[in-house]
């Protein structure tokens, strides 16, 4: 049996029927990590070393800022991260245009393009690095392992799985990849069979709801019921691209 620290969130997420359960897992984890990095941990040396080196992606920086619960702590983290960044890439940027290296862009040297490309790749790696994204990816992989274990071994969980209201397309692909990784052929066949039924039902319902939403703008349907179409657009967007809590 898997550790309860991972089984409990997975079972709780699949107990809901109103959202992609993998999105629920990811969003809950995201909120926990935001709280963690804005909490007392930001003063711990090992945490600070990690945030100095990795920093945060654009979306998570925006979320950290918009929480408004510890702007001082965020400022402290950003300051020491910027110190690390300046020490890492500052000399290279400054040196590339110094008089000592002026010949780098002159004469018959042909390697300047490759060197500029390498410098750009190094900077892009720093720009894309995010401690929250990294930890989310690691934990989500464990959750994925639990999902397939529970589906194969736990009848109660399989019943929860059958009752969910579909998955977003990114997590649908994630589940298919996970089935190839964690399940044998017989288990994968059973899993994909259930998954296909769930997803087809979900997408067909959304298709019909969006169609009726558009038809309600026809004056001939003005007095007819909206049925389940009033929120068809946001539900469709969630299923197409993921029900993210990033704002």
Number of C-alpha atoms within 10 A of each C-alpha: 9 12 8 10 9 17 18 12 17 21 19 13 21 25 16 16 15 12 20 23 25 25 21 22 20 20 17 14 18 21 14 11 18 16 16 13 21 21 14 10 14 18 15 9 10 11 14 19 17 13 22 20 19 21 26 23 16 13 12 20 16 13 16 20 14 12 12 11 13 15 14 11 17 18 12 14 22 17 13 17 21 15 14 18 17 13 11 15 15 12 10 13 12 9 13 15 13 12 9 9 11 12 14 17 14 10 8 9 10 11 10 14 11 10 12 12 11 12 15 12 12 13 15 11 12 18 14 13 18 22 20 22 16 13 14 18 13 11 15 17 14 14 20 19 19 23 25 21 17 20 18 16 11 13 11 11 19 18 13 17 25 15 14 21 20 25 25 26 16 14 19 19 12 14 20 14 11 17 21 12 12 16 17 10 11 8 16 19 13 13 20 14 11 14 20 13 12 18 19 12 14 18 18 10 16 19 14 13 22 19 13 19 19 11 14 18 10 9 9 9 12 11 8 9 11 15 9 14 19 15 12 20 14 11 19 20 12 18 25 15 12 21 22 12 13 11 8
